Amino acid sequence: MTTLPATYTTLLSTFADFLTISIHTILYVRSLYPRTTFLTARAYNHAVHQSRHPALCAWISDAVAAVSAAMLAGGVERVVLVIYDARQRPVERVVWDVSRFPAIPAHERDTPIVRAGSGGEGRLNIVDVEEQFRAATARLRVAGEKLNPLPEGCSFTLAVELGDGAEAPLGHPQAWIPVEPGLQRGGGGRGGQGQEKDDAVDTRKRRERGEDLGGLKTMPVRAVDAGEMVFEMWIEEGKAKFESSENSPSAGSG
């Protein structure tokens, strides 16, 4: 049985590899790029698709590295691939909920994780993890194929959602920028308490905050549970997608 010490660095590196494969899979299945620009590869003993475009591969690698850095800093609850229509409205969101990852101080990220009362250090069973990832990748493809087609001219980005009290991932050069209010959790978040302005613009922004989270439809993908590697995946379809379908001449064609 192949195992590795379950350090936070090991968990994060293993998740980053899976995230990279998932992003390529989504771009292929949702036809964000021509399928002829992808090659067939293998991961987790399963056929997957990988973009052949060097610039896109470099962008994905850099984006996943930025996610890993944010997760090392702590406070990340979800990683989200957001697909926008030509009017920059969110039409789909693929969500990796990593809120159940262990919270580890930066200076202990290479220390084996020990659960209270377990009697020994945690181990990461690579065979079990790869089996879970194989099932998740297959399920992601099946789920993506079931969705209605995307409108023309879509783009995408990778985002992180932070928990309450988490520090924004600021730095130079700036890897992250805030998303639009509709994709930010609203209410009494930090920075918003105690402000009672009557300005109409501020009122509108407060009302719109978070309105695009959750979507009109949610499709579960997979819950991965392999020792310390625990997270969930799902896909959200936003209202803009259905509005685009209603306005399209091919609406209802499936």
C-alpha positions in Angstrom: 0.0 0.0 0.0 1.5 3.3 -1.1 1.2 6.0 1.5 2.8 9.4 2.2 2.9 11.4 5.4 -0.3 13.5 5.5 1.4 16.9 5.8 -0.5 20.0 4.6 2.1 20.5 1.9 1.4 17.0 0.6 -2.4 17.5 0.7 -2.1 20.8 -1.1 0.2 19.5 -3.8 -2.1 16.5 -4.4 -5.1 18.7 -4.6 -3.4 21.1 -7.0 -2.7 18.3 -9.4 -6.3 17.3 -9.3 -7.5 20.9 -9.7 -5.3 21.3 -12.8 -6.7 18.2 -14.4 -10.3 19.3 -13.5 -9.8 22.7 -15.2 -8.6 21.1 -18.4 -11.5 18.7 -18.2 -14.1 21.5 -17.8 -12.6 23.6 -20.7 -12.9 20.5 -22.9 -16.3 19.3 -21.8 -17.9 22.7 -21.9 -16.3 23.5 -25.3 -14.7 26.7 -24.1 -12.0 25.9 -26.7 -12.3 23.7 -29.8 -12.0 20.1 -28.8 -9.5 19.5 -31.6 -7.0 21.6 -29.5 -7.0 19.0 -26.8 -5.0 15.8 -26.6 -5.9 12.6 -24.8 -3.8 11.8 -21.8 -4.1 9.6 -18.7 -4.4 10.6 -15.1 -5.4 8.4 -12.1 -5.5 5.5 -14.6 -8.3 7.2 -16.5 -8.5 8.9 -19.9 -8.5 12.8 -19.6 -8.1 15.7 -22.0 -5.4 18.3 -21.8 -5.1 21.5 -23.8 -2.3 21.6 -26.3 -2.1 25.5 -26.3 1.1 26.5 -24.4 -0.3 29.9 -23.3 -3.4 28.3 -21.9 -1.5 25.6 -20.1 0.8 28.3 -18.6 -2.2 30.3 -17.5 -3.7 27.3 -15.8 -0.4 26.4 -14.1 0.0 30.0 -12.8 -3.6 30.2 -11.6 -3.4 26.9 -9.7 -0.1 28.0 -8.1 -1.8 31.2 -7.0 -4.6 29.1 -5.5 -2.1 27.0 -3.7 -0.4 30.1 -2.2 -3.7 31.4 -1.0 -4.6 28.1 0.6 -1.2 28.0 2.3 -1.9 31.4 3.7 -5.2 30.0 5.1 -8.8 31.2 5.0 -9.8 29.8 1.6 -13.2 28.1 1.8 -13.9 27.5 -1.9 -12.1 27.4 -5.2 -14.3 28.4 -8.1 -14.0 28.3 -11.8 -16.4 31.0 -13.1 -17.7 30.9 -16.7 -19.0 34.3 -18.1 -21.1 35.0 -21.1 -20.1 37.6 -23.7 -21.7 40.3 -21.5 -19.5 39.2 -18.5 -22.4 37.7 -16.6 -21.7 34.5 -14.7 -23.5 31.6 -16.4 -21.8 28.6 -14.6 -19.6 28.1 -11.6 -17.7 24.9 -10.8 -17.1 24.8 -7.1 -14.5 22.9 -5.0 -15.4 23.3 -1.3 -12.2 23.0 0.6 -13.5 24.3 3.9 -12.9 20.9 5.5 -9.2 21.0 4.8 -7.3 21.0 8.1 -6.2 24.4 9.4 -2.4 24.3 9.8 -0.1 27.1 10.8 2.4 28.1 8.1 5.4 26.9 10.2 3.9 23.4 10.6 2.8 22.8 7.0 5.5 20.1 6.6 4.6 18.4 9.9 2.6 15.2 9.7 -1.0 15.8 10.6 -2.2 13.9 13.7 -5.9 13.7 14.6 -6.7 13.9 18.3 -7.0 10.4 19.8 -5.7 8.6 16.6 -2.6 7.4 18.3 -0.3 8.1 15.4 0.5 10.4 12.5 -1.8 10.7 9.6 -0.9 9.0 6.3 -2.2 9.8 2.8 -3.2 6.6 1.0 -2.3 7.4 -2.6 -4.2 4.5 -4.0 -7.3 5.6 -2.2 -6.9 9.2 -3.2 -6.3 8.3 -6.9 -9.4 6.1 -6.9 -11.5 9.0 -5.5 -10.0 11.4 -8.0 -10.6 9.1 -10.9 -14.3 8.8 -9.9 -14.5 12.6 -9.4 -13.0 13.3 -12.8 -15.3 10.9 -14.5 -18.3 12.4 -12.7 -17.2 15.9 -13.6 -17.2 15.0 -17.3 -20.6 13.3 -17.1 -22.1 16.2 -15.3 -20.6 18.7 -17.8 -22.1 16.7 -20.7 -25.5 16.9 -19.2 -25.6 20.7 -19.0 -27.2 22.8 -21.6 -24.8 24.3 -24.1 -23.1 27.6 -23.2 -23.9 30.7 -25.1 -21.4 32.0 -27.7 -18.4 34.1 -26.6 -17.9 32.7 -23.1 -14.8 33.4 -21.0 -13.6 32.1 -17.7 -11.5 32.8 -14.6 -10.4 31.1 -11.4 -11.5 32.6 -8.1 -11.2 31.9 -4.3 -13.9 32.5 -1.7 -12.5 33.4 1.7 -14.0 32.7 5.0 -15.1 35.3 7.5 -12.1 37.1 9.0 -9.6 35.8 6.4 -7.1 38.3 5.0 -7.4 39.2 1.3 -4.6 37.7 -0.8 -2.8 41.0 -1.5 0.6 41.1 -2.9 2.9 42.5 -5.6 2.5 41.6 -8.3 -1.2 41.3 -7.6 -2.4 37.8 -8.4 -6.0 38.4 -7.3 -8.6 41.1 -7.8 -12.0 41.3 -6.2 -14.9 39.8 -8.2 -18.0 41.8 -8.9 -20.5 42.3 -6.0 -22.9 39.6 -7.4 -20.3 36.9 -6.7 -19.3 38.2 -3.2 -21.0 37.0 -0.1 -22.9 39.9 1.4 -24.6 41.0 4.5 -22.6 42.0 7.5 -19.2 41.0 6.2 -16.1 42.6 7.5 -15.8 46.2 6.3 -19.6 46.6 6.0 -20.6 46.8 9.6 -21.6 50.1 11.0 -22.0 51.9 7.7 -25.5 53.4 7.3 -25.1 55.5 4.2 -28.2 56.6 2.3 -26.4 56.9 -1.0 -28.5 55.2 -3.7 -25.5 53.6 -5.4 -24.3 52.0 -2.1 -27.8 50.7 -1.4 -27.9 49.1 -4.9 -24.5 47.5 -4.4 -25.5 46.1 -1.0 -28.7 44.7 -2.5 -26.8 43.1 -5.4 -24.1 41.6 -3.3 -24.1 37.8 -3.5 -27.1 37.6 -5.9 -25.2 35.4 -8.4 -24.0 32.9 -5.7 -25.8 29.5 -5.7 -27.3 29.9 -9.2 -30.7 28.8 -10.3 -29.7 25.2 -10.5 -27.1 23.2 -8.7 -25.7 19.8 -9.8 -23.7 17.8 -7.3 -20.5 16.3 -8.7 -18.6 14.4 -6.1 -17.7 14.4 -2.4 -14.1 13.2 -2.0 -13.3 11.6 1.3 -9.9 10.0 1.6 -8.3 10.4 5.0 -7.3 14.0 5.4 -8.2 14.7 1.8 -11.9 15.9 2.2 -13.7 18.3 -0.1 -16.9 18.5 -2.2 -17.6 19.5 -5.8 -20.7 20.9 -7.5 -21.8 23.0 -10.5 -24.0 26.0 -10.3 -26.0 27.4 -13.3 -26.6 31.1 -13.1 -29.7 33.0 -14.1 -27.9 34.7 -17.0 -27.4 31.3 -18.7 -31.2 30.7 -18.8 -31.8 34.3 -19.9 -29.4 33.7 -22.8 -31.1 30.5 -23.7 -34.5 32.2 -23.8 -33.2 34.9 -26.1 -31.4 32.4 -28.4 -33.1 31.2 -31.6 -32.0 27.6 -30.8 -33.4 27.7 -27.3 -35.0 24.4 -26.3 -33.0 22.4 -28.8 -31.0 20.8 -25.9 
